[in-house]
């Protein structure tokens, strides 16, 4: 049985990076977007076309 260790290293390294790396979420992005819309809605003289 021929083991191809180079074919196993890449997925193992990727799994380790995803498991041990920083956590990303979309909530801060949506919060910033909602805040910018709320700021724009409170501006005087802003017209919607």
C-alpha positions in Angstrom: 0.0 0.0 0.0 1.6 3.3 -1.1 1.2 6.2 1.2 1.3 9.6 -0.4 2.1 11.8 2.7 2.3 15.0 0.6 -1.4 14.5 -0.2 -2.3 14.3 3.5 -0.2 17.2 4.7 -2.1 20.0 3.0 -5.6 19.1 4.3 -4.2 18.5 7.8 -2.5 21.9 7.8 -5.6 23.6 6.6 -7.7 21.8 9.3 -5.2 22.9 12.0 -5.3 26.5 10.8 -9.1 26.6 10.8 -9.3 24.9 14.2 -6.6 27.0 16.0 -6.9 30.2 14.1 -9.0 33.3 14.9 -12.7 33.1 14.8 -14.5 35.2 12.2 -18.2 36.2 12.3 -20.5 38.3 10.2 -22.3 40.0 13.1 -19.8 42.9 13.5 -20.1 43.6 9.7 -23.9 43.8 9.9 -23.8 45.9 13.1 -21.6 48.4 11.4 -23.8 48.5 8.3 -27.0 49.0 10.4 -25.2 51.8 12.3 -24.3 53.6 9.1 -27.9 53.3 7.8 -29.2 54.7 11.1 -26.7 57.6 10.9 -27.7 58.3 7.3 -31.4 58.2 8.3 -30.9 60.8 11.0 -29.2 63.3 8.7 -31.1 66.5 7.8 -31.5 67.2 4.1 -30.8 63.7 2.9 -33.1 62.8 0.0 -33.9 59.4 -1.4 -34.3 59.1 -5.1 
